[in-house]
Amino acid sequence: MIFFDLDNTLLDHDGAERDAIRSFFARYRDSIISYPDTPEQLWREITDRHRARWRSGELNFEEQRRARISELFERPLTIAEADELFAEYYGIYRRHWRLFSDVEPALKQLRTHSPLAVITNGFTSQQTAKLRETGILDYFSLVMTSEQAGVAKPDPRIFQAAINSAKESPEDCWYIGNHPENDALAAQQVGMKAVWLNRYGSDTRSEIRPGTRVVRSLTGFADLVKTTMCI
């Protein structure tokens, strides 16, 4: 079976988030705190900080959303205001969901060689909606989320849960994702044929471990899989 990461592998999450937060900032420019860099850089820093608090158990999921949106505004927000504003932002983000251009051609090729599946951090309803609304849900026979597994990447148990659900052996499974450690190294550690999707040409010398395969596109990944399967 061939497993894919979702965000920033199939779905251009960073691009959608960038466009959404720029639109949101433009709408509320007179109420938002000052920031030294770009809106997306500020939003990413805020998001990373409060998601870390959520993962540590300090905040629940709704609380981390409220904390993120509240930090953007100069005046304190009520819970109701924070919920309303985050829902507004999320609606904008959702409208910007889109696939990378190489996704559907690669999926069409690879589904003739193997069943396809997804392993993704996040809530099942949200991640499934991304696949459905971008038109690719039907390519996949299995979607394993961190909500279902009870753990998130890079924890090896999410990969093992997906393998078990697929009733496959790790050595018979491919996995590709955009993060060298959370995706490629983590999958490699459970025995899968791991591939790092290095779309933007990051320096591979410091970011990968020996034996990790690297491709620059899903087109390259499809070629790698097909070549390997024909040997």
N, C-alpha and C positions, 0 to 999 in steps of 0.2 A: 504494500500500500504506500501511496505517496501522500505525506502530510505537509501542509502549508501553515505557516504563521499567517495572521490576517492583517493587522495594522502595520502599515509601511512595507508590507510584502505584496499583498493583493490590493488593499485599499490605501490610497494616498492620504493617510491620516494627517500627517504633518501639513500637507498642502491644504486640506480641508479646514484644519484647525487655524492655520494662518489666515486664510480668507475669512473665516467666521469671526475671529477675534478682531481683525481689522474693521470689519463691518460693524461689530458691536461697539468698538471704541469710537468709531465715527458717530454713531448714534448718541453716545453718552459722553462725548468729549468734554463737556463743561462740568461733569460730575466726577470724573475719574482722576485718580492721583497722578502726579507728574511721574515721568519715567525717563531714564537716561538713554535707553536703546529703542528697540522696536516694540510695538504692542505684543507681538508673538513671543519675544524674549521675556518680557515681564510676565506674561501669562504662563509660559513654560516654567519659570522659576517658582511662581506661586503654586502652580499645579504640582510640581515635583515635591515641594515642601509639605503640602497638605495631604498628598497621597501617601507620603512616607508616614505621616501621623495616622492615617487610616490603616495602613498595613501593620503598624505596630499595635493597633487596637485602641489608640487614644481617641479616635473619632470613628463614628459609624459612617456608612456611605453617604447618607444625606448630609451629615454634619460637615464632611470634607467638601462637598459641593458648596454648601453655604459659606464655609470659611474661604474658599477660593474666590467666589464672586464678591463677598463682602470686602475682601482685601483690596479690591480694585477701586472702591468708592471712597471719596473723602469723608462723607458723613456715615455714621453707623447705620446699618440696615436692620430692620426687624426680620424675624424668621420668615414671615410671609413675603416681605419684599425680596429677600435673598432667594427664596424658592421661585418666585415669579421671574426674577431677572435671570436666574440660571436656566430656567425653562426656556426663556426667550433666546439666550445664547445657544442652548443646545439645539433649538429648532433651526437656527441659522447654520450651525455646524452640520446638522443632518442634511440640509439642502445642498451642502457642498460635498457630500460624499461622492467619490469617484474612484474608478479603478485606474491603475497604471496601464499604459497602452499595450504592454506586452502580456497582460494577464489572460485575456480570453484566447488569444492564439495559442498560448502555452497549454492552457487547460484543455482546449480542443484536441491538441496533439497527445497529451499525456493520458487522457481518459481512455484512449484506445489501447494503452499499454498496461494500465493498472487502475484499480479503484482509487479515488481521491478523497482526502479528508482534511480537516482543519484542527489545529491546536492553538488556542488563543486565550490570553488573559482577558477577563471581563465577565460581565453578566450575560447569561445565555440569551435573554430577550434582545439586548442591544446588539450583540455580535451577530446573532442570526438575522436581525433586521438589516444590518449592513450588507450581508450576503444577499438577502432577498431583494433589497432596494437597488442594488447595483447589478442585479440580474444573473448572479452566478451560484445561487444556493443549490440549484439542481445538479450542479457538477459534483457535489460532495455527498458521499454516503454516510459520513460521520462528522459531527462537529463536537469537539471536546473543549469546554470552557473551564476556566479556573473555578467558576461557581460550581460546576458539576463535580470537578475533581476534589474540591476542598482545599486546593493548594494552587499556587501560581508559578509560572516559569520565573526563575530557572530551577525550581524544585523538580527533581527527577520524577516525582510521583505523578505529576500531570502527564508526562510522556508515557509512563507506564500504564496509567489509567486509559489513555487513548489506545495504546497497543493492545491491552487486554480487551477493550471494547471491540476492537477490530478483529480479535482472535488471530493475531499475527505474531510472528517472532520478530524481535527488534532488528535482527540482521537482515530481515526481508523488507524493512521499511526505510523509505527515504523521508528526510525532513529538511525543509528549507525555511529560513527566516532571516530577517534583516539585522539581527543583533549578534555580534560574534560570540558573546558569552551566554546571554539568556536564551538564545536559540541554538546556535551551532554547537557550542561546547556542551551545553546541557543535554542536547539530543545525542551527541557523540558519547557522552558518559553512560547512557543507558544502552548503548550498542547499536543505535540507528546509524544509517548512512547520512551523516549530517552535512549540510551545505550552507555556507554563509552567502546571502545575497548582498553583495557589497555594491549597491547601485551607484554610489557617489565616489568611488575610488579612494576610500580611506586607506591609510597606511597599513597594509596587512602584516608587516613585520612584527608589530607590537601587539596586535589585537587578536591573533588566532593562535591555536595550538597546532603542533605537528599533526598531520593527517587530516586536517579540516579542508574540505573542498571549498573553493571560492568561485563564484560566478558574478558577472556584472548585470545580468538580466535574467528574466524567466525564460527568455529564448535560449540563452546559454544553458540554463538548467535543463530545459527540455532536451536539448542536444546531448547533454551529459547523461541523462537518464536513458535516453534511447540508445546511445552508443554502448553504455554499460550493459543494458539488457540484451543487446545483440551479440555480446562476446560469448 
